[in-house]
Amino acid sequence: MKKDETGNNRLKNLNELIMLSAWGAVLVVASFLFLFVGIWVDAALNTGPFFMLGMLILAVFLVMARLYIEFKKTNDRMGNIRKRHA
């Protein structure tokens, strides 16, 4: 493999890892958004914290499931790093 191809692969790998690390911010934003929607629904329907907790759990579950899917795609694209860099 030529040197420029190796550098290009490393840049692609770095971009993939940066995209995966952005999921932490997505988790926080989605959690707060769903939490506030749950609070609003609870206030409108005069229920306890049922919708708030349900929406929060739903947000965490959906983001973690999406993160897992993205991780599997990235892992398949990057391949086995040990084999490439050995």
N, C-alpha and C positions, 0 to 999 in steps of 0.2 A: 504494500500500500504506500502511496506517495505521501510526502509530508503534508501537502496542502489538503489531501483527502482526510488525513488524520486530524488536522486542525478543524476541518469542516465538521467531522463527526463529533469532536469534543464540543464545538459550539452548539450543535444540535442537541447533544446530551445536556448541556448547561441550560439551554432554553426549555427543555422538557422538565428538568428539575425545578426551574424557577416557576413554571406553570403549576407544578404540583404543590409547591410551597405556598402559592397564592390561595389554595383552598382553605387555609387557616382563617384568612380574612373573610372568605365566603361563609365559613361556618359561623363566625361571630355576627356578621351582618344578617344572615338568614335567621339565626337564633333570636336576635333582637326584634327583627321584623315580625316573625311569627309570634313571639312573645307579646308584642304590643297589639297585634291583631287579636290574639286570644284574650287579652285584657279588655279590649274594646267589645268583643262579643260577650264576654262575661258581664260587663257593665250593662250592655243593651238588653240581655236576657235575664239579668239579675240572678245569675248562677254563681256558684262558688268558683274556685280556681280551676274548674274542670277543663274549660276550653284553653285557658292559659297554659296549663301543664300539657295538655294534649297537643297543642300547636307547637310548643317548645320541643317535645319529644319527637313529633313528626319532622320538624325542621332538622334536628340533629340526625335522625335516621336517614332522611333523604340526602343530606349533604354527605354523610359518611358512605352511603351506597354509591353515590355519584363519584366520590373520591376513589373508592375501590375500583370502579369501572375504569376511571382515568389511569389509575396506577397500573392496572393490568394491560391496558393499551400501551402505555409508556414502556412498561417492562418488556412487552413483546417487540416493540420497535427498537429499543436499545439493545436487546439481546443480552447475552451473558457477558458482563463486563470482565470477569476473570479470564475468559477465553480470549477476548480481544486484546487485553493489556498484559497478558502473560508473556 
